[in-house]
Every structure is written in C-alpha cells, then in structure tokens.
Amino acid sequence: MARPHYSSRLEDWFNAGVQVVLRRRGWQERIIPQVGYGNTEFVRVLARVVLGRDPRNQPRYDEDQVVRGWRAFVTAPATKVPVTVTVSGQTFDTVTDRGGFIDLTVPVVLPPGWHEIVLGVHGDRQARARIFVPDPDATFGLVSDIDDTVILTMLPRPLIAAWNTFVRDEQARRVVPGMAGLYEELLADHPGAPMFYLSTGAWNTAPTLTRFFARHGYPPGPLLMTDWGPTNTGWFRSGQEHKRTALRRLAREFPKVQWVLVGDDGQHDPQLYGDFAQTHPDHVLAIGIRQLTPAEQVLSHGLPVPNADPGAHDPQRPTAVTVQGPDGHALRPQLRSVLTRPETT
C-alpha cells in the first residue's frame, strides 16, 4: 500500500495535536448528524464528530439557529473515535475517519418514508439523524447542484466565496428564484421519489445549508458533499470526480430510477451531466441548466460566457434532453413539457 501524501500526514499531525490540547481543556465529542438515505437493501448513515466545549449541547437535525458562516469551519475533528449507530433497534459500531466523518452503510431494510436513527459516542452522548427511504417502485428522481443553482454563492472566485462563506449571515444569502417551487412541484408529481443535493462544497457547511433549505421552502433530502482538505494522493480533492462518483453510486443504488439532473453553466455541470447521460443513458430523464448572467459568469470563472462543454458538439454523443433558463420560473415549463412527453412517462 502506497504511503499517504505528505499533505495528509501533515494534516493528521496537526489534528492530533489540536485534539490533545482541547481534550486537556475538557472538550469532548459532539455529533453533527446529516440526512442519510436507504433502499431495499441498506441504510447509509452520514455524520461528523467534532470536539466541543459542552458535549451535552448536542446538535439536532431540526435545530434552527442563526450562525456566521466562518463558525462552521472553525471545528476540531474527532478522529478515530468509536461511534454506535442504532437503526430500527439494531446497533452497529463504526469509527470516525481522519476528518471526523462517518459514512456507514448498514444492512437494515426500512419501509419507505422518513425515519429517525440514534448515534452515540461512549454510550452516553447521543444525537438523532433522519433517514429517507424512497418508494422502492419509484422510477423518478431529482439531483440538484447547490452553488449558483439553488443558492447564489458566486463560487469559486476566492474573495467572493470567502465573503459569502465565512462572513455573511446565512439568512442574508440569496436564493435562485423559482427553484424551490420547481422542486416541490416535480416531487409532488412523483410521491416517494428520491431527492439529493450534490455539491463540491465542504461537509462543514451542511448544517447551515439544511437550515437555509428549510427556511426557503426547498424539499428536504440528503446532501452529498465532500471534504476540502488533503487526501492520501494530494493537497485537494477533485470536485468533478466527487460528482461523477456520486452519480455512478446513485445509478447502482437506485437502478429503476431515471434522474432529472439540475445544475448551472458556471462551472462543469453541463459536461458532467452530459458525460453521465452518455455512460448511463437509461438513468437520465432530463437535464436542467440554470444560465448564469454575464456578471455571475465572470465571478464564477473569470469570463462573461459559459464554460464550454468539450463534448457538446460531438454528434456521436448520446445525451438526454437538456433545457436551460435563468431561474426556476423559466426551467419549470420546459421540464414539465419534457416530463409529460409520452416516451418519458
């Protein structure tokens, strides 16, 4: 087995030192639960464990508190900590990874709908998390990007992104008009369908995003995010590869589902979704792309025009029907027209 990249070894050394200092000051583990999901064979549990001053003040999945964005990043991950996960009366043991994360798949079958599970550290500090199990007969699903698709973040330009993430109050962030209503309408037409938010953003922001979605009427669903830190192979993770891997996994886990993929043209969503439609044509029903304004394009990648899709003009490339519009109000009639065609019903 190859030796981990020195950047990850440096991060591990730093985190270990921080943990020693904070534990001496009385800090203990706190569990930050995330929304998980399941199917007819398993349940996937997502959470993070960090060190906090007051371990009794456990975060709840339904808490609604106002925080500054930078606080989400000033955390000390609790690494290699044993955690118990109780699902439907069955208890499973796991250990946090080098970033304090838990990504556990357990062989428990739950009926369709929302469920509550319990996570514990040392058997006494517990948190509750929610799990969504789609209808096993569902053939429709929705995957949405987050940044500049449902929330205006102007990523990844460093100064704007830093201001939005680290300084601005979460209640001051702006939504993309019409997107929440679009998602609610699509899911209302397909009760029990799965809904996922797929982003290259950091897991640290998940609690803030969950509150933001609830406040602005976005349907709840699991967040599939990533960790910005070093990996075993380099300084940073590949956001594009994270999205590709997540889409392929969803195709395996929900083989009956055809997905509507929604993103924006500020970065790589058209190319990523198009590639996925090419390799998994039976799993993509339609692609919706939010068109950024010229000013947003400049803030996103430096030019006032969309990022070019290298495969967009390849006549041999099979792709799903793609619709475009500046917001959810423009995308709604186009997507509904696609979804009501006889061949897609």
C-alpha positions as CSV (number, residue, x, y, z in Angstrom):
1,M,0.0,0.0,0.0
2,A,1.4,3.4,-1.0
3,R,2.3,5.9,1.7
4,P,-0.2,8.7,2.1
5,H,0.6,12.1,0.6
6,Y,2.7,14.2,2.9
7,S,-0.1,16.9,3.0
8,S,-2.5,14.3,4.6
9,R,0.2,13.3,7.0
10,L,0.8,16.9,7.9
11,E,-3.0,17.4,8.5
12,D,-3.2,14.3,10.6
13,W,-0.3,15.5,12.7
14,F,-1.9,18.9,13.2
15,N,-5.3,17.5,14.1
16,A,-3.8,15.1,16.6
17,G,-2.0,17.9,18.3
18,V,-5.2,20.0,18.4
19,Q,-7.2,17.2,19.9
20,V,-4.6,16.7,22.7
21,V,-4.7,20.3,23.6
22,L,-8.5,20.6,23.5
23,R,-9.1,17.4,25.5
24,R,-6.8,18.7,28.2
25,R,-9.1,21.7,28.4
26,G,-12.1,19.5,28.9
27,W,-13.5,19.5,25.3
28,Q,-15.4,16.3,24.4
29,E,-17.0,14.7,21.3
30,R,-20.1,16.2,19.7
31,I,-22.0,14.5,16.9
32,I,-23.3,16.6,13.9
33,P,-25.8,14.3,12.2
34,Q,-26.6,14.6,8.5
35,V,-29.6,13.3,6.5
36,G,-29.0,9.8,5.3
37,Y,-30.9,7.5,2.9
38,G,-31.7,3.9,2.2
39,N,-33.1,1.5,-0.3
40,T,-34.4,-2.1,-0.2
41,E,-31.1,-3.4,0.9
42,F,-29.3,-0.9,3.2
43,V,-29.2,2.3,5.0
44,R,-26.4,4.9,4.6
45,V,-25.6,6.9,7.7
46,L,-23.8,10.2,7.4
47,A,-22.5,12.3,10.3
48,R,-19.4,14.1,11.6
49,V,-17.9,14.1,15.1
50,V,-16.1,17.2,16.4
51,L,-14.8,18.4,19.7
52,G,-16.8,20.9,21.6
53,R,-16.8,22.7,25.0
54,D,-20.2,21.5,26.0
55,P,-20.8,17.9,25.0
56,R,-24.3,17.9,26.4
57,N,-25.4,20.5,23.8
58,Q,-25.8,18.0,21.0
59,P,-26.8,19.4,17.6
60,R,-30.2,18.3,16.3
61,Y,-31.1,17.8,12.8
62,D,-34.1,20.1,13.2
63,E,-32.4,23.0,15.1
64,D,-32.8,26.4,13.5
65,Q,-30.2,28.8,14.8
66,V,-28.5,31.8,13.2
67,V,-24.8,31.4,12.8
68,R,-22.0,33.1,10.9
69,G,-20.6,31.0,8.1
70,W,-17.0,31.0,9.4
71,R,-18.0,29.2,12.6
72,A,-18.8,26.1,10.5
73,F,-15.1,25.9,9.5
74,V,-13.6,26.5,12.9
75,T,-14.0,23.0,14.2
76,A,-11.7,20.3,15.5
77,P,-12.5,16.9,14.0
78,A,-12.6,14.0,16.5
79,T,-10.6,11.3,14.6
80,K,-10.6,7.5,15.3
81,V,-13.5,7.8,17.8
82,P,-15.8,4.8,18.2
83,V,-19.4,5.6,17.4
84,T,-22.5,3.5,17.8
85,V,-25.3,3.7,15.3
86,T,-28.8,2.4,16.2
87,V,-31.2,1.8,13.3
88,S,-34.5,0.1,13.8
89,G,-33.4,-1.4,17.1
90,Q,-30.1,-2.8,15.7
91,T,-26.8,-1.3,16.8
92,F,-23.7,-1.1,14.7
93,D,-20.2,0.1,15.6
94,T,-18.0,2.3,13.5
95,V,-15.0,4.7,13.9
96,T,-14.6,8.2,12.6
97,D,-12.1,8.7,9.8
98,R,-9.2,11.2,9.6
99,G,-11.7,14.1,9.2
100,G,-14.1,13.0,11.9
101,F,-16.6,11.8,9.4
102,I,-18.9,8.8,9.4
103,D,-20.1,7.3,6.2
104,L,-21.6,3.9,7.2
105,T,-23.7,1.5,5.2
106,V,-25.6,-1.0,7.3
107,P,-27.8,-3.9,6.1
108,V,-31.1,-2.7,7.5
109,V,-34.2,-2.5,5.4
110,L,-36.7,0.3,6.4
111,P,-40.1,1.0,4.9
112,P,-40.4,3.9,2.6
113,G,-40.6,7.4,4.2
114,W,-38.7,9.3,6.8
115,H,-37.1,7.6,9.8
116,E,-35.1,8.6,12.8
117,I,-31.9,6.9,14.0
118,V,-29.6,7.4,17.0
119,L,-25.9,8.0,17.1
120,G,-23.8,7.8,20.3
121,V,-20.3,8.3,21.5
122,H,-19.1,6.4,24.6
123,G,-22.7,5.3,25.0
124,D,-24.0,8.5,26.6
125,R,-23.7,11.5,24.3
126,Q,-26.3,10.9,21.6
127,A,-27.7,12.7,18.5
128,R,-30.6,12.0,16.3
129,A,-30.4,11.8,12.5
130,R,-33.0,11.4,9.8
131,I,-33.0,8.8,7.1
132,F,-35.1,9.0,3.9
133,V,-36.1,5.7,2.1
134,P,-37.7,6.3,-1.3
135,D,-40.6,4.3,-2.6
136,P,-39.0,1.0,-4.0
137,D,-41.2,1.4,-7.1
138,A,-40.1,4.9,-7.8
139,T,-38.8,5.5,-11.3
140,F,-38.2,9.3,-11.0
141,G,-35.5,11.1,-9.0
142,L,-34.1,14.5,-8.7
143,V,-30.5,15.5,-8.2
144,S,-29.6,19.2,-7.7
145,D,-26.4,21.1,-7.6
146,I,-26.3,23.8,-4.8
147,D,-23.9,26.6,-5.5
148,D,-25.4,29.1,-8.0
149,T,-28.2,26.6,-8.8
150,V,-30.3,27.0,-5.7
151,I,-28.3,29.5,-3.7
152,L,-26.3,32.4,-5.1
153,T,-22.7,31.9,-3.7
154,M,-20.6,33.1,-6.7
155,L,-18.2,30.2,-6.2
156,P,-15.3,29.6,-6.7
157,R,-13.9,33.1,-7.1
158,P,-11.8,33.3,-3.8
159,L,-12.7,36.7,-2.4
160,I,-16.5,36.5,-3.1
161,A,-16.6,32.9,-2.0
162,A,-14.7,33.7,1.2
163,W,-17.1,36.6,2.0
164,N,-20.3,34.5,1.4
165,T,-18.9,31.5,3.3
166,F,-17.0,33.0,6.2
167,V,-18.6,36.4,6.9
168,R,-22.2,36.8,5.7
169,D,-25.0,35.7,7.9
170,E,-26.7,32.7,6.5
171,Q,-30.1,34.5,6.5
172,A,-28.6,37.2,4.2
173,R,-27.8,34.7,1.4
174,R,-29.9,34.9,-1.7
175,V,-31.9,32.1,-3.3
176,V,-32.3,31.5,-7.0
177,P,-35.9,32.5,-7.8
178,G,-38.4,29.7,-8.6
179,M,-36.1,26.8,-7.8
180,A,-37.8,25.7,-4.6
181,G,-41.2,25.8,-6.2
182,L,-39.9,23.8,-9.2
183,Y,-38.5,21.0,-7.0
184,E,-41.6,20.9,-4.9
185,E,-43.8,20.6,-8.0
186,L,-41.7,17.9,-9.5
187,L,-41.7,15.8,-6.3
188,A,-45.4,16.4,-5.8
189,D,-46.0,14.7,-9.2
190,H,-43.9,11.7,-8.0
191,P,-44.6,10.9,-4.4
192,G,-41.9,8.9,-2.7
193,A,-39.2,9.9,-5.2
194,P,-35.6,10.4,-4.1
195,M,-34.2,13.9,-3.9
196,F,-30.4,14.6,-3.5
197,Y,-28.4,17.7,-3.3
198,L,-25.0,17.1,-4.9
199,S,-22.2,19.7,-4.3
200,T,-18.4,20.1,-4.3
201,G,-18.8,22.2,-1.1
202,A,-17.4,21.2,2.2
203,W,-19.3,19.0,4.7
204,N,-18.8,21.7,7.3
205,T,-21.5,23.8,5.7
206,A,-24.1,21.1,5.6
207,P,-26.0,22.2,8.8
208,T,-26.1,25.8,7.5
209,L,-27.4,24.6,4.1
210,T,-30.0,22.4,5.7
211,R,-31.4,25.3,7.7
212,F,-31.3,27.5,4.6
213,F,-33.2,25.0,2.5
214,A,-35.9,24.6,5.2
215,R,-36.2,28.4,5.6
216,H,-36.7,28.9,1.9
217,G,-39.1,26.0,1.1
218,Y,-36.7,23.6,-0.6
219,P,-37.7,19.9,-0.1
220,P,-35.5,18.0,2.4
221,G,-33.1,15.5,1.1
222,P,-29.6,14.1,1.7
223,L,-26.6,16.3,0.9
224,L,-23.8,14.6,-0.9
225,M,-20.8,16.8,-0.2
226,T,-17.0,16.4,0.2
227,D,-14.1,17.4,2.4
228,W,-11.9,20.2,1.1
229,G,-8.8,19.0,3.0
230,P,-5.8,17.0,1.8
231,T,-6.2,13.4,0.6
232,N,-3.9,10.4,0.5
233,T,-2.9,11.4,-3.0
234,G,-2.6,15.2,-3.0
235,W,-3.4,18.6,-1.4
236,F,-7.0,18.8,-2.6
237,R,-9.9,16.6,-3.7
238,S,-11.3,16.7,-7.2
239,G,-14.8,18.2,-7.0
240,Q,-15.6,16.9,-10.5
241,E,-14.6,13.4,-9.6
242,H,-16.7,13.6,-6.4
243,K,-19.8,14.4,-8.5
244,R,-19.0,11.7,-11.0
245,T,-18.5,9.1,-8.3
246,A,-21.8,10.2,-6.5
247,L,-23.8,9.9,-9.7
248,R,-22.5,6.5,-10.5
249,R,-23.3,5.3,-7.0
250,L,-26.8,6.6,-7.2
251,A,-27.2,4.7,-10.5
252,R,-26.2,1.5,-8.8
253,E,-28.2,2.0,-5.7
254,F,-31.4,3.0,-7.5
255,P,-31.3,1.0,-10.7
256,K,-35.0,1.7,-11.5
257,V,-34.8,5.5,-11.2
258,Q,-34.4,7.9,-14.1
259,W,-32.9,11.2,-12.8
260,V,-33.6,14.8,-13.6
261,L,-30.2,16.5,-13.1
262,V,-30.2,20.2,-12.3
263,G,-27.1,22.4,-12.3
264,D,-25.7,25.6,-13.7
265,D,-23.5,26.6,-16.6
266,G,-21.0,28.5,-14.4
267,Q,-18.7,25.5,-13.9
268,H,-18.7,21.9,-15.1
269,D,-22.3,20.7,-14.6
270,P,-23.3,20.6,-18.3
271,Q,-20.2,18.5,-19.1
272,L,-20.5,16.2,-16.0
273,Y,-24.3,15.6,-16.5
274,G,-23.7,15.1,-20.3
275,D,-21.0,12.6,-19.6
276,F,-23.2,10.7,-17.2
277,A,-26.1,10.7,-19.7
278,Q,-23.7,9.2,-22.2
279,T,-22.5,6.4,-20.0
280,H,-25.8,5.8,-18.2
281,P,-28.5,6.7,-20.8
282,D,-31.2,4.6,-19.0
283,H,-30.7,6.6,-15.8
284,V,-31.1,10.2,-17.1
285,L,-34.5,11.6,-17.9
286,A,-33.6,15.2,-18.5
287,I,-31.0,17.8,-17.6
288,G,-31.9,21.3,-16.4
289,I,-29.2,24.0,-16.6
290,R,-29.6,27.4,-14.9
291,Q,-28.0,30.1,-17.0
292,L,-25.8,32.5,-15.1
293,T,-25.8,36.2,-16.0
294,P,-22.6,37.6,-17.6
295,A,-21.7,39.2,-14.3
296,E,-22.2,35.9,-12.5
297,Q,-20.1,34.1,-15.1
298,V,-17.2,36.5,-14.5
299,L,-17.4,35.9,-10.8
300,S,-17.7,32.2,-11.3
301,H,-14.8,31.5,-13.7
302,G,-13.5,34.9,-15.0
303,L,-15.2,35.1,-18.4
304,P,-18.6,36.5,-19.2
305,V,-19.7,33.4,-21.2
306,P,-20.5,29.9,-20.0
307,N,-17.8,27.2,-19.7
308,A,-17.6,25.3,-22.9
309,D,-18.6,21.6,-22.8
310,P,-15.9,19.7,-24.8
311,G,-18.4,17.1,-25.8
312,A,-21.3,19.3,-26.6
313,H,-20.7,19.3,-30.3
314,D,-19.9,15.6,-30.7
315,P,-22.7,14.2,-33.0
316,Q,-21.9,10.7,-31.8
317,R,-22.5,11.6,-28.2
318,P,-25.9,10.4,-26.9
319,T,-27.3,12.9,-24.4
320,A,-30.5,13.5,-22.5
321,V,-32.9,16.3,-23.3
322,T,-31.4,19.5,-21.9
323,V,-33.3,22.6,-21.1
324,Q,-31.9,26.0,-20.0
325,G,-33.2,29.1,-18.3
326,P,-32.1,31.9,-15.9
327,D,-34.1,30.6,-12.9
328,G,-36.6,28.1,-11.8
329,H,-39.5,30.0,-13.3
330,A,-38.0,29.6,-16.8
331,L,-37.0,26.0,-16.3
332,R,-40.3,24.9,-14.9
333,P,-42.5,24.8,-18.1
334,Q,-39.6,23.4,-20.1
335,L,-39.0,20.5,-17.7
336,R,-42.7,19.8,-17.4
337,S,-43.0,19.7,-21.2
338,V,-40.2,17.1,-21.3
339,L,-41.5,15.0,-18.5
340,T,-45.1,14.9,-19.9
341,R,-44.0,13.5,-23.3
342,P,-45.4,10.0,-23.9
343,E,-41.9,8.5,-24.2
344,T,-40.9,9.8,-20.7
345,T,-44.0,8.7,-18.8
